[in-house]
Every structure is written in structure tokens, then in C-alpha cells.
């Protein structure tokens, strides 16, 4: 652990030094570094005023690749309970585009799998009820599983039944034994967030009815590499997933993949459809073979694919710092928008502090009045942006650029410009 104020750069690592860890799927020894971002606090560990006067815990943020099964994963330094706490600050309903994505998902699943009042839908990592509210509106019985108290309370306020616990095989078996086995289980952007991915996946095999379906959405490692999306690395993301790796993990834990869809969310994601391996057989879609072939052609089963990512991250960091320093020297004002986890990774890796970026705006009331972890930049409401009228607005969640530039279109009224740093510096 490193106290606040200590340098964020970690001790240099040899790319192939022996690591004191093993693959979370196959158990092979991990030795090859994919990405090393030094040290940082957990990306959602936002600070209050009192915490600014206390030391801040940071952990090395280093990603390793398993050369046996090609699963990219964090070098673990802390457990999930330290990351997903009761005051976890990520509320899914803040993003209007994500709400629309969730509504369209529910409509599609209801039609495809003929869900109705006699069905039962469950969601793992239900967050604040952003998705299950649409299931409930469709008149379909549902419940969520969510370990963080703040988001669970928000979901309950929408009338959604929540099991407040971490999910895994034991909980899946327990819920099924209680008569809560599901026809559909949704798991959006959580597969990467679990330290014991095998136990987690086995929980779905236990919770599904024999003919049930589970869907998983997660950022696609192929798109992460193509787009130099290094800022999507943070401690809460234990795994960085390809379809080929997910197929192996699912097969080892009682699930069979029968379809996959490519999504634009989070810079490029996959939606995987799975069923119980011992349940009703489903014919695999040609899309599964197509995506697997695309990954193979890209070289995801060879070490060369994973080389060079570090240099690309360093170039993005350097370009952002050069821009911020140049703007300050020219007397130009800058603010940031979106206190997102990816923004915290970027700012902490670049060593950005309030002297270069005085505040970040966020719509989430749970974040306003607090401070970004590590950088300690204050989080404020949108009224501050309108009053300050900065020359530049750095959009930290670059994947929402279209949504945010439309939402903040008034920035252009005073001649302000929008900036994104990933995959390369873009001003306009």
C-alpha cells in the first residue's frame, strides 16, 4: 500500500518476471505483463472532505496475460469487498443512453424468448434497477441480485425485489432450491468484475431453469486493444475478455454458448447467450464461429497480439499532459465532464491534479461534493460548468461522446470545445 502523496509510478517490472499469482481460470502461472499503470486507488473510491486529510490507499494496477488460456487479468492485491462497498458510487440510471439500451434489451428478450407473466427474470448486478424496471413494467415477475447497499436501496425504491449479496454457485443453488430458478438471467458488465470467475459462472448454471437462458454483456478485449482503451483497466475489472476465453470458462462451469452479438457500448462489447450444458440443447448461431474466427485472425491466441499496448498507453498519457500544460501556459481554462472509472484511471496514470484540471462535472448526486480518488479533483454539478464557461471540456467517458456533446451543446455557444484523449487526442 502507498500513502496519498507518494509517487504513483510503481517499481519498474520486467515484462516476463515471475509473478506471485496464477490464472484465475486455468491456474497456470502468470508471467507476461499486458499493461502496467503504476499504482492507483480503487476507481470508485470517491473521497469526502474529511478523507482528504487522511492517507489514501493505492494498489498496483497491473494486467497480466495467461499464455495457457489467453485470459487477461489483474494482478490481485485486494478483495471484492474492499472495492464494491456499501457506498459504491456507480449508478447505472445516470446515463440516458444506457437506459435506452436496457429498455431495448428487455423488449428484444421478451420477444425472442416469449417471456410473460408466467416467466421469471433475474439480474445479477442489478445496480439501481436500471434494467429490471422495464421487466417489471412489462408485467413479468423479476428480482435482482446486488451486493452494494446504496444501489440496492435505489432499486428497491423502484419496487424491485433485491437479494443483497455477492453472487456465485452457492447463492445460485440456494435461490433455485427456494423456487426462484429463472427463465432468463441477465448479467450486464459484471462478468469482468468477479475475482472467482469460475464460481460466478457456475452460479448461473445452478440458477437457470433447464430451458433457461443467461445473457452476459462485457467489453470485448479485441476492441480494447484495437482502440487503445487502456483506461478501461481498473482494479474492479478482474478480467478482460475475449469470446474464446469466455467459451472455455463457460464450458468448464456448466454453460454452453449458443449466440453472440456485437454491441457498440463501452467502446465495443459482446452480448453472449448461454444455456445450461445439461439442459435444453440450442443450436449455435453462425455468429459464434464468426467472432471466434475474427479473434483467431487478429492473433489473440499468440503472444504478439498482447505486445505494444503499454507503449500506446504511454503515448496517450503524454499527449494529454502536453495538451493540459500547453492550455494552462496559454491561459486557457479547462474542465472535465464525467467522474467515470475510466477517467480516474487516465488521470491517475497521467498524474493530473487540480492545478491542471480544477474540477469535473457529474450528473450523479452521489458523486457531487466528493473528490476523485487519487487525483483529488473536486466533483461538482453542471451549474458550475455553466458559470465557469471553460475553453475546453475534457470528456472522460469518451464512449459517450455523442450523448455528452448533445447534452452539453450549450458549451459551443461561448466558443468552448470538447476534448477526448482515447484512442487519441481529439479537439473539436
PLY file of the C-alpha trace (Angstrom):
ply
format ascii 1.0
element vertex 428
property float x
property float y
property float z
element edge 427
property int vertex1
property int vertex2
end_header
0.00 0.00 0.00
1.13 3.53 -0.76
0.04 6.57 1.20
-1.54 9.54 -0.52
1.00 11.97 -1.87
3.52 9.24 -2.69
4.61 8.94 -6.31
2.13 6.96 -8.39
4.77 5.28 -10.51
5.33 1.70 -9.47
8.69 -0.01 -9.35
9.53 -0.99 -12.95
8.57 -4.53 -13.83
10.28 -6.88 -16.21
7.65 -7.89 -18.79
8.33 -11.56 -18.14
9.29 -11.67 -14.49
7.77 -14.49 -12.42
4.52 -13.30 -10.84
3.20 -14.34 -7.45
-0.16 -15.22 -8.90
-1.85 -17.76 -11.13
-4.55 -17.63 -13.79
-8.00 -17.23 -12.28
-9.36 -19.73 -14.83
-6.82 -22.42 -15.66
-4.38 -21.98 -12.76
-1.28 -21.58 -14.93
1.50 -19.35 -13.63
1.27 -15.78 -14.91
4.49 -14.17 -16.09
3.74 -11.82 -19.01
2.67 -8.22 -18.47
-0.01 -6.79 -20.74
-0.25 -3.34 -19.11
1.34 -1.65 -16.09
-0.24 1.62 -14.95
1.75 2.07 -11.77
-0.40 2.38 -8.65
-3.81 3.89 -8.05
-6.67 3.77 -5.56
-9.80 1.80 -6.47
-11.51 3.70 -9.27
-14.82 4.16 -7.46
-13.35 5.04 -4.03
-14.50 8.67 -4.14
-13.41 10.86 -1.25
-15.27 13.12 1.15
-13.90 16.32 2.70
-12.70 14.52 5.84
-10.91 11.84 3.82
-8.78 14.47 2.11
-6.87 14.82 5.37
-6.19 11.10 5.66
-3.82 8.75 3.84
-5.24 7.17 0.71
-4.67 3.50 -0.04
-3.41 2.66 -3.52
-2.64 -0.67 -5.15
-0.51 -1.64 -8.14
-2.63 -1.65 -11.31
-1.02 -4.28 -13.47
-2.62 -6.57 -16.06
-1.15 -9.97 -16.90
-1.93 -12.36 -19.72
-2.15 -16.11 -19.28
-0.14 -17.78 -22.03
-2.04 -21.04 -21.49
-5.65 -19.83 -21.97
-5.06 -16.16 -23.01
-7.21 -14.68 -20.25
-6.05 -11.14 -19.44
-6.46 -10.34 -15.75
-5.41 -8.05 -12.94
-2.63 -8.93 -10.57
-4.78 -9.13 -7.45
-3.98 -7.06 -4.40
-7.37 -6.63 -2.72
-10.67 -8.47 -2.37
-14.03 -7.57 -3.87
-15.41 -6.40 -0.51
-12.87 -3.56 -0.48
-13.93 -2.46 -3.97
-17.71 -2.92 -4.00
-18.65 -1.24 -0.75
-21.97 -0.03 0.63
-21.39 3.47 -0.73
-20.35 2.29 -4.21
-20.95 5.36 -6.34
-21.77 3.98 -9.79
-25.50 4.32 -10.55
-26.42 2.98 -14.00
-29.55 5.12 -14.41
-27.49 8.33 -14.73
-26.84 7.60 -18.43
-29.86 8.13 -20.69
-28.22 6.13 -23.49
-27.70 3.19 -21.14
-31.32 3.31 -20.05
-32.37 3.22 -23.70
-30.01 0.30 -24.32
-31.55 -1.56 -21.37
-35.12 -0.92 -22.49
-34.33 -2.23 -25.97
-32.67 -5.29 -24.42
-35.80 -6.11 -22.43
-38.04 -5.69 -25.48
-35.79 -7.98 -27.53
-35.55 -10.70 -24.87
-39.30 -10.70 -24.23
-39.95 -11.21 -27.95
-37.15 -13.72 -28.60
-37.81 -16.00 -25.63
-41.57 -15.47 -25.34
-41.42 -14.14 -21.78
-44.64 -13.30 -19.98
-46.46 -13.29 -16.63
-45.61 -16.96 -16.05
-41.88 -16.36 -16.54
-39.26 -15.31 -14.02
-36.37 -12.97 -14.82
-33.36 -12.37 -12.58
-30.50 -9.93 -12.98
-27.08 -10.35 -11.40
-25.54 -6.98 -10.56
-28.91 -5.26 -10.78
-27.39 -1.97 -9.61
-30.14 0.67 -9.15
-32.85 -1.20 -11.05
-32.00 0.47 -14.36
-32.95 -2.70 -16.34
-35.43 -4.59 -14.17
-37.73 -1.57 -14.07
-38.55 -2.33 -17.72
-39.09 -6.04 -16.97
-41.48 -5.04 -14.20
-43.30 -2.59 -16.50
-43.81 -5.48 -18.96
-45.67 -7.39 -16.25
-43.01 -10.09 -15.88
-42.02 -11.25 -12.37
-38.41 -10.43 -11.61
-35.81 -9.89 -8.92
-32.24 -8.63 -8.75
-29.04 -9.65 -7.03
-26.87 -6.72 -5.96
-24.19 -6.58 -3.23
-23.81 -2.79 -2.84
-26.23 -1.28 -0.35
-26.68 2.14 -1.94
-27.61 0.88 -5.39
-29.74 -1.92 -3.89
-31.75 0.67 -1.97
-32.26 2.67 -5.16
-33.57 -0.45 -6.92
-35.96 -1.21 -4.06
-37.30 2.33 -4.31
-38.44 1.36 -7.83
-40.39 -1.58 -6.37
-37.82 -4.21 -7.35
-37.08 -7.17 -5.09
-33.33 -7.31 -4.38
-31.20 -10.05 -2.88
-28.34 -8.09 -1.36
-25.37 -10.42 -1.74
-22.42 -11.36 -3.93
-23.33 -14.00 -6.49
-21.75 -17.39 -7.01
-22.51 -21.10 -7.11
-23.75 -21.31 -3.50
-26.23 -18.45 -3.90
-27.44 -19.78 -7.25
-28.12 -23.18 -5.72
-29.82 -21.59 -2.72
-32.15 -19.45 -4.84
-33.02 -22.37 -7.11
-33.85 -24.51 -4.06
-36.19 -21.73 -2.90
-38.12 -21.97 -6.17
-36.51 -18.88 -7.71
-34.86 -20.55 -10.70
-35.13 -18.22 -13.68
-36.14 -18.39 -17.32
-33.78 -15.50 -18.11
-30.81 -14.25 -16.13
-29.17 -11.01 -17.25
-25.61 -10.04 -16.32
-24.52 -6.76 -17.83
-20.97 -5.56 -17.28
-20.33 -7.80 -14.30
-18.51 -10.84 -15.73
-15.27 -8.87 -15.73
-15.86 -7.69 -12.15
-15.60 -11.02 -10.32
-12.41 -12.46 -8.80
-13.55 -16.10 -8.91
-14.94 -16.21 -12.43
-15.45 -19.98 -12.39
-17.58 -19.96 -9.26
-19.53 -17.00 -10.63
-20.35 -18.71 -13.93
-21.28 -21.94 -12.13
-23.88 -19.92 -10.24
-25.76 -19.29 -13.49
-25.77 -22.99 -14.33
-27.36 -23.54 -10.91
-29.89 -20.69 -11.13
-31.23 -21.31 -14.63
-34.25 -23.49 -15.33
-33.41 -26.43 -17.65
-34.59 -24.43 -20.67
-33.44 -21.08 -19.29
-31.10 -18.57 -20.92
-28.42 -16.34 -19.45
-27.05 -13.29 -21.24
-23.77 -11.57 -20.45
-22.52 -8.24 -21.73
-18.88 -7.30 -21.34
-16.27 -5.13 -23.09
-14.54 -7.06 -25.85
-10.78 -7.37 -25.36
-10.29 -7.24 -29.12
-11.87 -3.77 -29.27
-9.93 -2.66 -26.18
-6.66 -3.43 -27.95
-7.74 -2.05 -31.32
-8.87 1.22 -29.73
-6.02 1.57 -27.21
-8.66 1.67 -24.47
-6.18 1.28 -21.63
-8.31 3.47 -19.35
-10.86 0.67 -19.05
-8.31 -1.07 -16.81
-9.03 -0.70 -13.11
-8.97 -2.86 -10.04
-12.68 -3.64 -10.19
-12.12 -5.21 -13.62
-10.52 -8.50 -12.66
-10.72 -9.98 -16.20
-10.50 -8.62 -19.79
-12.42 -10.95 -22.00
-12.36 -12.43 -25.47
-15.08 -14.73 -26.72
-12.58 -17.57 -26.97
-11.63 -17.21 -23.30
-15.28 -16.95 -22.26
-16.15 -20.11 -24.22
-13.50 -22.04 -22.28
-14.58 -20.64 -18.92
-18.27 -21.37 -19.58
-17.62 -24.92 -20.81
-15.67 -25.66 -17.63
-18.52 -24.44 -15.43
-21.71 -25.91 -16.87
-22.76 -23.39 -19.55
-22.84 -23.61 -23.34
-22.72 -20.52 -25.59
-25.22 -20.57 -28.46
-25.20 -16.99 -29.75
-23.28 -13.73 -29.61
-23.99 -10.16 -30.66
-21.53 -7.31 -31.13
-22.52 -4.06 -29.40
-21.21 -0.51 -29.58
-21.46 0.05 -25.82
-18.32 0.75 -23.75
-16.18 1.13 -26.84
-17.19 -2.27 -28.24
-18.83 -5.07 -26.26
-20.16 -8.58 -26.74
-23.53 -9.90 -25.66
-23.22 -13.66 -25.15
-26.20 -16.01 -24.91
-25.72 -19.19 -22.87
-27.77 -22.12 -21.63
-27.18 -24.97 -19.23
-24.90 -27.58 -20.73
-27.14 -30.26 -19.18
-30.39 -28.54 -20.16
-32.31 -27.97 -23.35
-29.89 -28.06 -26.27
-29.82 -25.00 -28.53
-28.24 -24.80 -31.96
-25.25 -22.50 -32.07
-25.59 -19.38 -34.21
-23.07 -18.85 -37.04
-22.14 -15.61 -35.23
-20.27 -17.59 -32.59
-17.96 -19.15 -35.17
-17.58 -15.81 -36.97
-16.42 -13.88 -33.88
-14.10 -16.72 -32.85
-12.57 -16.66 -36.33
-12.13 -12.88 -36.15
-10.27 -13.26 -32.86
-8.09 -16.00 -34.28
-7.20 -13.91 -37.35
-6.31 -10.99 -35.08
-3.82 -13.26 -33.31
-5.46 -13.37 -29.89
-4.01 -16.83 -29.37
-0.43 -15.61 -29.90
1.86 -13.53 -27.66
2.42 -10.89 -30.35
-1.16 -9.63 -30.02
-0.52 -8.54 -26.44
2.73 -6.67 -27.10
2.93 -2.93 -27.65
-0.18 -1.99 -25.67
1.94 -0.36 -22.96
3.60 1.98 -25.47
0.24 3.07 -26.84
-0.99 3.88 -23.32
2.13 5.93 -22.66
1.64 7.91 -25.89
-1.96 8.79 -24.96
-0.86 9.86 -21.49
1.91 12.04 -22.89
-0.38 13.72 -25.43
-2.98 14.54 -22.77
-0.39 16.01 -20.41
1.15 18.08 -23.21
-2.29 19.47 -24.09
-3.17 20.35 -20.49
0.18 22.04 -19.85
0.04 23.99 -23.11
-3.50 25.18 -22.37
-2.51 26.36 -18.88
0.51 28.24 -20.22
-1.70 29.94 -22.81
-4.20 30.98 -20.14
-6.96 28.72 -21.47
-9.44 27.25 -18.97
-10.32 23.56 -18.78
-12.94 21.47 -17.01
-13.76 17.78 -17.24
-17.09 16.02 -17.55
-17.97 12.58 -16.20
-16.46 11.27 -12.95
-16.20 7.83 -14.52
-13.91 4.98 -13.52
-12.09 5.15 -16.85
-11.43 8.84 -16.22
-9.87 8.04 -12.86
-7.54 5.51 -14.50
-6.48 8.06 -17.12
-5.97 10.97 -14.71
-4.07 8.95 -12.12
-1.81 7.34 -14.70
-1.06 10.77 -16.18
-0.54 12.33 -12.74
-3.15 15.05 -13.39
-4.11 17.12 -10.35
-6.36 20.17 -9.74
-3.67 22.57 -10.95
-4.19 21.25 -14.47
-7.85 20.27 -14.15
-9.68 22.29 -11.47
-12.98 20.38 -11.42
-15.00 17.59 -13.01
-18.75 17.78 -13.56
-21.03 14.79 -12.98
-24.81 14.41 -13.00
-24.82 11.81 -10.24
-25.89 13.39 -6.92
-23.96 10.64 -5.13
-20.69 11.94 -6.57
-21.24 15.69 -6.34
-19.43 17.29 -3.41
-16.86 14.50 -3.33
-13.42 14.17 -4.88
-11.89 11.86 -7.46
-9.72 9.14 -5.89
-6.02 9.73 -6.31
-6.16 13.00 -8.23
-8.45 14.58 -5.58
-10.15 16.76 -8.18
-13.49 18.11 -6.88
-16.72 16.78 -8.40
-19.38 19.43 -8.96
-22.78 19.87 -10.54
-23.45 21.10 -14.07
-24.24 24.61 -12.84
-20.51 25.07 -12.14
-19.72 24.33 -15.77
-22.27 26.88 -16.96
-20.87 29.51 -14.62
-17.19 28.87 -15.42
-17.64 28.70 -19.23
-14.30 26.93 -19.82
-12.50 27.00 -23.13
-12.24 23.21 -23.17
-14.35 20.40 -21.70
-12.46 17.11 -21.39
-14.98 14.26 -21.79
-13.62 11.46 -19.62
-16.23 8.82 -20.66
-15.16 9.04 -24.32
-17.54 6.20 -25.19
-20.44 8.63 -24.53
-19.02 11.43 -26.66
-22.08 11.71 -28.93
-24.50 11.69 -25.99
-22.48 14.21 -24.00
-21.79 16.67 -26.81
-25.53 16.76 -27.48
-26.35 17.15 -23.78
-23.73 19.89 -23.39
-24.28 21.58 -26.74
-24.53 24.97 -24.98
-20.75 24.81 -24.40
-20.31 25.73 -28.06
-22.39 28.89 -27.50
-19.46 30.51 -25.70
-16.89 29.04 -28.11
-15.96 26.09 -25.93
-14.55 22.92 -27.45
-14.81 19.28 -26.45
-11.74 17.11 -25.92
-11.28 13.35 -25.70
-7.97 11.61 -25.04
-8.69 8.00 -26.07
-7.85 6.48 -28.53
-6.03 9.69 -29.46
-6.31 13.35 -28.59
-9.31 14.86 -30.37
-10.36 18.52 -30.02
-13.46 19.97 -31.59
0 1
1 2
2 3
3 4
4 5
5 6
6 7
7 8
8 9
9 10
10 11
11 12
12 13
13 14
14 15
15 16
16 17
17 18
18 19
19 20
20 21
21 22
22 23
23 24
24 25
25 26
26 27
27 28
28 29
29 30
30 31
31 32
32 33
33 34
34 35
35 36
36 37
37 38
38 39
39 40
40 41
41 42
42 43
43 44
44 45
45 46
46 47
47 48
48 49
49 50
50 51
51 52
52 53
53 54
54 55
55 56
56 57
57 58
58 59
59 60
60 61
61 62
62 63
63 64
64 65
65 66
66 67
67 68
68 69
69 70
70 71
71 72
72 73
73 74
74 75
75 76
76 77
77 78
78 79
79 80
80 81
81 82
82 83
83 84
84 85
85 86
86 87
87 88
88 89
89 90
90 91
91 92
92 93
93 94
94 95
95 96
96 97
97 98
98 99
99 100
100 101
101 102
102 103
103 104
104 105
105 106
106 107
107 108
108 109
109 110
110 111
111 112
112 113
113 114
114 115
115 116
116 117
117 118
118 119
119 120
120 121
121 122
122 123
123 124
124 125
125 126
126 127
127 128
128 129
129 130
130 131
131 132
132 133
133 134
134 135
135 136
136 137
137 138
138 139
139 140
140 141
141 142
142 143
143 144
144 145
145 146
146 147
147 148
148 149
149 150
150 151
151 152
152 153
153 154
154 155
155 156
156 157
157 158
158 159
159 160
160 161
161 162
162 163
163 164
164 165
165 166
166 167
167 168
168 169
169 170
170 171
171 172
172 173
173 174
174 175
175 176
176 177
177 178
178 179
179 180
180 181
181 182
182 183
183 184
184 185
185 186
186 187
187 188
188 189
189 190
190 191
191 192
192 193
193 194
194 195
195 196
196 197
197 198
198 199
199 200
200 201
201 202
202 203
203 204
204 205
205 206
206 207
207 208
208 209
209 210
210 211
211 212
212 213
213 214
214 215
215 216
216 217
217 218
218 219
219 220
220 221
221 222
222 223
223 224
224 225
225 226
226 227
227 228
228 229
229 230
230 231
231 232
232 233
233 234
234 235
235 236
236 237
237 238
238 239
239 240
240 241
241 242
242 243
243 244
244 245
245 246
246 247
247 248
248 249
249 250
250 251
251 252
252 253
253 254
254 255
255 256
256 257
257 258
258 259
259 260
260 261
261 262
262 263
263 264
264 265
265 266
266 267
267 268
268 269
269 270
270 271
271 272
272 273
273 274
274 275
275 276
276 277
277 278
278 279
279 280
280 281
281 282
282 283
283 284
284 285
285 286
286 287
287 288
288 289
289 290
290 291
291 292
292 293
293 294
294 295
295 296
296 297
297 298
298 299
299 300
300 301
301 302
302 303
303 304
304 305
305 306
306 307
307 308
308 309
309 310
310 311
311 312
312 313
313 314
314 315
315 316
316 317
317 318
318 319
319 320
320 321
321 322
322 323
323 324
324 325
325 326
326 327
327 328
328 329
329 330
330 331
331 332
332 333
333 334
334 335
335 336
336 337
337 338
338 339
339 340
340 341
341 342
342 343
343 344
344 345
345 346
346 347
347 348
348 349
349 350
350 351
351 352
352 353
353 354
354 355
355 356
356 357
357 358
358 359
359 360
360 361
361 362
362 363
363 364
364 365
365 366
366 367
367 368
368 369
369 370
370 371
371 372
372 373
373 374
374 375
375 376
376 377
377 378
378 379
379 380
380 381
381 382
382 383
383 384
384 385
385 386
386 387
387 388
388 389
389 390
390 391
391 392
392 393
393 394
394 395
395 396
396 397
397 398
398 399
399 400
400 401
401 402
402 403
403 404
404 405
405 406
406 407
407 408
408 409
409 410
410 411
411 412
412 413
413 414
414 415
415 416
416 417
417 418
418 419
419 420
420 421
421 422
422 423
423 424
424 425
425 426
426 427
